Structure formats: C-alpha cells, structure tokens
Amino acid sequence: GIRSALLETAKVKPALNYYMVHVGMGPNLDAIALRSFCDEMGIRTFAYGAVGEPGPSDELLNSPILNRIGSAHGNKSPEEVALRYVIQGGAAVSVRPTTKFGLGTGFCGSEDGAKECANGLKKRASVFDWSLTEKEMAELAAMESPDDNPTLFSSAGCPGAFGS
C-alpha cells in the first residue's frame, strides 16, 4: 500500500516520521495505522503540535478534561498534560517553550520573551517527573476535539486541516 511505497523506493530507510500528534485526534484510524506501520518497520514517531498547530489550540488549553487531569497531578497545566500524553505514548516530541506562537510568530527573541521561554523550557522538561495513569491515557486518546488536523497532513488544502 501507500505506506510501504516509501520503503520500496527509498535508498535509505527513514529513521523517523515527523507528523502531528495531540490529544483530541481520537481513534483516528489513519494515525493509528501509520503509527503501527512505523513501529513495525522500526521507524520512530517524532511528533509536533502537542498543544495544537499552527498555533496553540484554545480548545485544548481550556479543556475541562486536561484541567481535571492536571489538577490530579499537582496542578499541572493543560499544556503539560498534553505534552506528557504525547511523550508517554512513545513519541519523540518537538516542543515550543511557550504557547505564544503561531505561523510567522516569534516570541523568545525579546529580553522579556527570553526569560519566559527559559522558564517554559524548564516547565516542559518537568513532564518527565510524573506519569499519567492508564485510565487517563485512554481518556485522552478517546477525545475527538480539537479537530485541528484529522488527516495527518499539515496543509490548509487538506479538508479539516487547521480548521478549514
């Protein structure tokens, strides 16, 4: 099929596949099949968009479910819960130091931004200090909102991608 076409034509087998993974993708069969295929082939998942893409998802960051789970773990923020979910699911993850981002937006270059970004990176590193329960992982995996990118492709031309 289409997933194996890459391996049939590539001169070097990819070491990783970089695609969006976040709470709210629900039981997306395309994403599950892609992840399973890559795992079987020894290709690691490198995820982006743990708190939404192309900018942070207000729906995700204000989710009562993520807030409740965060509170149960000593006042963790929804973004920490979202990041922990992706990491605990076995993916390497690309993170941004704050939720002040978007297409063509930079924040860390200013003096105030640099301090906030340094603190944000420390906060994100702390997600390795705790774990979600199996029940919490299942609850987060079952969420079907926000619908940022149900297609696995990061293009505004894809139906449903980035809210189109």
Backbone hydrogen bonds, N-H to C=O, Kabsch-Sander energy under -0.5 kcal/mol:
donor,donor_aa,acceptor,acceptor_aa,energy
5,A,1,G,-1.0
6,L,2,I,-0.7
7,L,3,R,-0.6
8,E,4,S,-1.8
9,T,5,A,-1.4
10,A,6,L,-2.5
17,N,44,R,-2.7
19,Y,17,N,-0.7
19,Y,46,F,-1.3
21,V,48,Y,-1.9
23,V,50,A,-0.5
24,G,140,L,-0.9
25,M,22,H,-1.4
26,G,143,M,-1.3
28,N,26,G,-2.5
29,L,27,P,-0.8
32,I,28,N,-2.5
33,A,29,L,-2.7
34,L,30,D,-2.5
35,R,31,A,-2.6
36,S,32,I,-2.6
37,F,33,A,-2.7
38,C,34,L,-2.6
39,D,35,R,-2.6
40,E,36,S,-2.5
41,M,37,F,-1.9
42,G,38,C,-0.5
42,G,39,D,-1.2
43,I,38,C,-3.3
44,R,15,A,-2.5
44,R,42,G,-0.6
46,F,17,N,-2.8
46,F,44,R,-0.5
47,A,45,T,-0.6
47,A,92,A,-3.4
48,Y,19,Y,-1.1
52,G,49,G,-1.7
57,S,51,V,-2.8
58,D,56,P,-0.7
61,L,57,S,-2.8
62,N,58,D,-1.7
63,S,60,L,-1.4
67,N,63,S,-2.4
68,R,64,P,-2.5
69,I,65,I,-2.5
70,G,66,L,-2.4
71,S,67,N,-2.4
72,A,68,R,-1.8
73,H,69,I,-0.6
73,H,70,G,-1.0
74,G,71,S,-1.3
75,N,71,S,-0.6
76,K,70,G,-2.6
81,V,77,S,-2.3
82,A,78,P,-2.8
83,L,79,E,-2.3
84,R,80,E,-2.7
85,Y,81,V,-2.4
86,V,82,A,-1.6
87,I,83,L,-2.4
88,Q,84,R,-3.3
89,G,85,Y,-1.3
90,G,87,I,-2.0
91,A,86,V,-1.6
92,A,45,T,-2.5
94,S,47,A,-3.1
95,V,93,V,-0.6
101,F,99,T,-1.3
102,G,105,T,-0.5
105,T,102,G,-2.0
110,S,107,F,-1.0
114,A,110,S,-2.6
115,K,111,E,-1.5
116,E,112,D,-2.2
117,C,113,G,-2.9
118,A,114,A,-2.2
119,N,115,K,-2.2
120,G,116,E,-2.3
121,L,117,C,-2.4
122,K,118,A,-1.7
123,K,119,N,-2.2
124,R,120,G,-2.5
125,A,121,L,-2.1
126,S,122,K,-1.1
126,S,123,K,-0.5
127,V,124,R,-1.5
128,F,125,A,-1.3
129,D,126,S,-2.1
130,W,127,V,-0.6
137,M,133,T,-2.6
138,A,134,E,-2.3
139,E,135,K,-2.3
140,L,136,E,-2.6
141,A,137,M,-2.4
142,A,138,A,-1.5
143,M,139,E,-0.6
143,M,140,L,-0.7
148,D,146,P,-1.2
152,L,149,N,-0.9
155,S,153,F,-1.4
158,C,155,S,-2.2
161,A,158,C,-2.1
162,F,148,D,-3.5
163,G,147,D,-0.6
163,G,148,D,-0.6
163,G,160,G,-1.2
164,S,161,A,-2.0
